[in-house]
């Protein structure tokens, strides 16, 4: 337990002193307030002026009220729930390789398993922070824009859905940690993350019958925000999502314990 606490303290210090933490916080807050700005443009089209791009983006929103805004936020939560934790994971697990200090880390009197578990805790907590920040800042931006149709029941309903899809997408990050460790750097896991994002969108639109069996599409199905024509999640969907997370955790620990890190 002391070894794990020491490893967790070390990883926490690295995260708190890094520019990456504050960069991701600023990015997620910015995205949340941009959602509010798009709702403002949708509500008052004259704000866009001659900007065709801004007008086009605002036209996709539909209803400029709390129902439409919270629906848009859920969709953004699905996307950032995949990308955000993946970026955090890549940094936490790939930094030592890119900075060439992995040998120094392994020389510490702490077991490799404890180091990996400490990294998992940091990624999980960091990802929860970002997803929570996105929701809170989005609510604040909606209040500033003065959207119509707000009710406590509507906000709580969407909060429950948002919490479910956030947690489920975050649980998939160990797969990215395994890819990061195997590749010993940033490039491959970033490419895999982009591929997963594109594949999820492609399957949801072109092959929806496959989505109950594709881990990164399952959170949207379980949360009921993948679209009215999407299939319902099956028992096997929960099993696949859980196994993907467990295999990522086990694979990452096994890589650190048995792979040659030199």
N, C-alpha and C positions, 0 to 999 in steps of 0.2 A: 504493500500500500504506500509506503514511503517513497519507493521508486516511482510509482505512478504519479504521486503528488509532485515530486521533483520534476518529472517530465512535463506534467501539465503546467506547472509554474513556468518552466522554460519556454514552452510553446506559447503560453499566454503573453509572456513578456515580448516575444518576437512579434506577435500579432499587434499588441498595443503600441509598440514603438515603430511599426511599419507605416509607410504612406499608403499601403494597399488597403488597410482597414478604413481609413478616412476617405480614400478614393471611392471605394465601393459604397460607403454611406452617402457621400455626396451624389454619386450616380443614381442610386435608388431613389433618393429624395427628389432629384431633378426629374426623373421619369414620372414620379407621382404627381408633381406639380405641373408637368407638361400635359398629363391627362386632364387636369383641371382646366388648363389653358385651351386644350382642344374642345372641351365642353363649352367654354366661354365663346369660342369662335363659332361653334355650332349653334349656340343660342343667339349670338349677334354676328351674323355673317359679314357685316360691314367692316368688322375688325380686320378681316383677311385682306381687304383692299384688292390690289392687283395680283396677289400671290396665288397662283393657280395651284401650287403644291399644297399650301396650307388649306385652301378651300376644298381640295379633293380629299385630303385626310379628314377634315371635319365632316364632310358629307357622308363618310362611311359610318359615322357614329350613330346616326338615326335619331332617337329620342334624346333631347337635351334635358333630361331630368335625372333624378337619383336612380331610378330603375335602370336606365340606359348607362349611366355612369358606373354604377356598381357592376353591371354586366361586363363593361369594358375593362374594369379593374380586375375581374376574375380572369379574363382572357390574358391580360398582361401578367397576372400572377402565375399562370401556367407557363408562359414563356420565360419569365425571369426566374421562376422556380427551377427551371432546367439550367439556364445559363448562369445565374448568380452562384448557386452552390458549386457548380462545375469550375467557375473561375477561382473561387476561394480554395477549392480542393487542389487545383493545379498549382496554385501559389504555395499552399501549405506543404504539399508533398513534393513539389518540384524545385523549391528554392535551394535546398541543400545541394542538389545535383547541378543546377545552373551556376551556383556560386562556388562549386567545387569544395564544399566543406563537409560532404557526407562522411568522410573518413574521421573527421574531428568529432562529429556527432556520435558515430558508432563507438568511438573510444571512451565515451562517458560511461561511468559505472551504473548504467541503467539498462535494463533488458530491452531488446528491440521491440518486443510485444508491447511493453509499457509506452515506448515512444510512439508507436503507431496508434495505440488506443488514445493517448493524449492528443494526437493530431486529429483523430476522429471527433473527440469531444469539442475541440476548438472549431472545426469546420461546422459541426452541427449547431453549436451555439451562435457562431458568426452568421450562418445562413438563416437561423431563426430571427436574429436581430434584423437582418436586411429585409426579410419578408414582413416582419412586423412593422418596420419603418415604412415600407411601401404602403401598407394599409392605412397607417395613421396619417401619413402625409397626404395620401389621396383623399381621405376624409376631410382633412383640413382644407385642401384645395377646393373640394366640393362645397364646403361651407362658405368659403370666400366668394365663389362664383354665384352663390345663392340659387342653387338648382331647386326646382319644384319637386314635390312628391316625397319628401323625406319623412320617414317614420322609424321609430325604434325597432319595430318588428322587421322592417325591410333590412335595416342595417345589421341586426343580429342574425337574420337568416343568411345574409351574404357573408358575415363574419364566420359563421360556422362552416359554410362551404369553402371559403378562402383558407381557413385553418386546416381543413382536411386536405385540400389539394397542395397546400404549401408543405405540410408534413410529409405527404406521400412523395412529392417530387424531391424533397431534401433527402429522403431515405435512399434515393438512387445514387447519391454521390460516391459511395464506395467503389462503384464500377469505374468511375473516372480516376479515383485514386490508384486503382490497380494499373490502369493504362499509363498513368503518369509515372509510376514506379518502374514499370517495365521499359518505358521509353527513356527514362532518366532525363526528362526535360519537359519543356512546355509545348513544343510544336505539335506533336502527335495528339495529345489529349485535347488541345484546342480544336484540331481538325475533327476529331471524333465527336466533340461536343456540337460543332456546327453540323456535322453529318446527322447526328441524332435529332437535332432541332428540325432540319429539313425533312428527314424521314418521317418524323411525327406529323408534320404538316401534310406531307404527301399522302401518308396512309389515311389520315383523317378525312381528306378530301377525295382521294382516288380509290382507296381500298379500305373503306370503313369496317368491313367484316373482319379484317385482320387486327384492328386496334385492341380488342380484348386480350390479345396475346402478345402485344408489344409493350414492354414495361413503361416506356416514357409516354405512351398514349393513355395508359390505364388511369392515372390520377384525374384526367379530364372526364373520363367515363364515370368514375366513382363519384366525382363531385357533381355530375350532371350538367357540366358546362361545355361539353364537346359538341353540342348541336342537337337539334330535335330529331335528326335522322340517324344519329349515331346509335350503335347497339348498346345494350345494357351490359355492365360488367358481369362476368361469371365467377364462380368459385375459383376456377383455375386462374382468373385474372389476379386475384389476391395472392394466390400461391406463387405465380410467376414474379409478381412485384417483390414479394418477400424473399424469394430465392435469389433474385438478382442482387438485392441488398446484402444478403448473407454471404453469397459467393464473392461479392466484392470485398467484404470485410475479411473473410477467410483467406481469399487470394492475396490481399495486400499484406496481411500478417505473415502468410507463408513466404511471400517474396522477400520480406525484410529478414525473416529468420533463416532462410535457406539459400537465397540467391547470392552470388558473389557480388558484393557491392564495390569492389575495387576496380 
